[in-house]
Amino acid sequence: MANPAILPAGELRHRIAFLGRTVTVKSGVPKEVFGELFQAWAKVETVSAREYFAAAADNREDTVRFTIRYRTDVTAEMTIRYEGRTYNIESVTDPGGRHVKLEIAARSEVPES
């Protein structure tokens, strides 16, 4: 039986980038910049059929669940870039509170026409 406290490295085969805002101060003037904060290896899963149809009713194009190793600096204010698409983070959870992995629910919205 697999140990739930271990996240197999073989499952983390997709490279994702986390994007967010950073503030730098130069000569006393703060400047806010949006860009890449860090990268992580992730397991990428599409949602179940039931979740998919619920998302379609909300006019969402793509809903994905990303799983990464646990870290403390991931927030719902960030976005994820994966395979050229940008995903808005909807939730970040630490299953069981074990500090082993983070499950991140994210979606890309249908572009406005």
C-alpha positions in Angstrom: 0.0 0.0 0.0 1.3 3.4 -1.0 2.3 5.8 1.8 0.0 8.9 1.6 2.7 11.0 3.1 4.9 10.6 0.1 4.4 12.3 -3.3 6.1 10.2 -6.0 8.5 12.3 -8.2 7.3 10.4 -11.3 3.9 12.0 -11.0 5.4 15.5 -11.1 6.3 15.6 -14.8 4.9 19.0 -16.0 6.8 22.2 -15.4 4.6 25.1 -14.4 5.4 28.8 -13.7 3.7 30.9 -11.0 3.1 34.5 -11.9 2.4 37.4 -9.6 3.1 40.9 -8.6 6.3 42.1 -7.0 7.1 45.5 -5.7 10.6 47.0 -6.0 11.7 50.3 -4.6 14.2 52.4 -6.5 15.2 55.8 -5.2 12.3 55.7 -2.8 9.8 55.1 -5.6 7.8 51.8 -5.4 7.2 50.1 -8.7 4.8 47.2 -9.1 5.8 44.5 -11.7 3.8 41.5 -12.8 6.0 38.5 -13.8 7.3 35.0 -13.0 7.9 34.4 -9.4 9.1 30.7 -9.5 8.6 27.4 -11.3 7.6 24.0 -9.9 7.2 20.4 -11.1 3.5 19.5 -11.1 1.0 16.7 -11.7 -1.7 18.1 -14.0 -5.2 16.7 -14.1 -8.4 17.7 -15.8 -11.5 17.7 -13.7 -14.1 15.0 -13.6 -17.0 14.9 -16.1 -19.4 16.2 -13.4 -17.0 19.1 -12.6 -16.4 19.7 -16.3 -20.1 20.2 -17.1 -20.6 22.4 -14.0 -17.6 24.6 -15.2 -19.1 24.7 -18.7 -22.3 26.1 -17.2 -20.2 28.9 -15.8 -18.8 29.6 -19.2 -15.3 28.3 -18.3 -13.1 27.0 -21.0 -10.7 24.8 -19.1 -10.6 23.7 -15.4 -7.4 22.0 -14.2 -6.1 20.6 -10.9 -2.3 21.1 -10.3 -0.5 19.1 -7.6 2.9 20.3 -6.4 5.2 19.6 -3.5 4.2 21.6 -0.4 5.4 25.1 -0.1 4.2 28.1 1.9 4.4 30.9 -0.6 1.6 29.8 -3.0 -1.6 32.0 -2.8 -4.8 32.4 -4.7 -3.7 35.8 -5.9 -1.2 34.2 -8.2 -1.7 32.8 -11.7 -0.1 29.7 -13.3 1.3 29.5 -16.8 1.3 26.0 -18.3 1.8 25.1 -22.0 1.3 28.7 -23.1 -2.0 29.2 -21.2 -2.6 31.3 -18.1 -4.8 29.8 -15.3 -6.4 31.8 -12.5 -6.0 30.0 -9.2 -9.3 29.4 -7.5 -8.1 27.5 -4.4 -5.0 26.2 -2.8 -5.4 23.3 -0.3 -3.0 21.2 1.8 -4.8 17.8 1.8 -5.0 16.4 5.3 -2.8 19.3 6.6 0.3 17.1 6.2 2.5 19.6 4.5 3.4 17.1 1.7 1.6 18.5 -1.3 -0.6 21.3 -2.4 -3.6 20.8 -4.6 -4.4 23.9 -6.7 -7.7 24.3 -8.5 -7.3 26.7 -11.5 -9.2 27.7 -14.6 -8.6 29.6 -17.8 -11.5 31.8 -18.8 -13.0 32.0 -22.3 -11.5 35.1 -24.0 -13.9 38.0 -24.4 -15.1 38.3 -28.0 
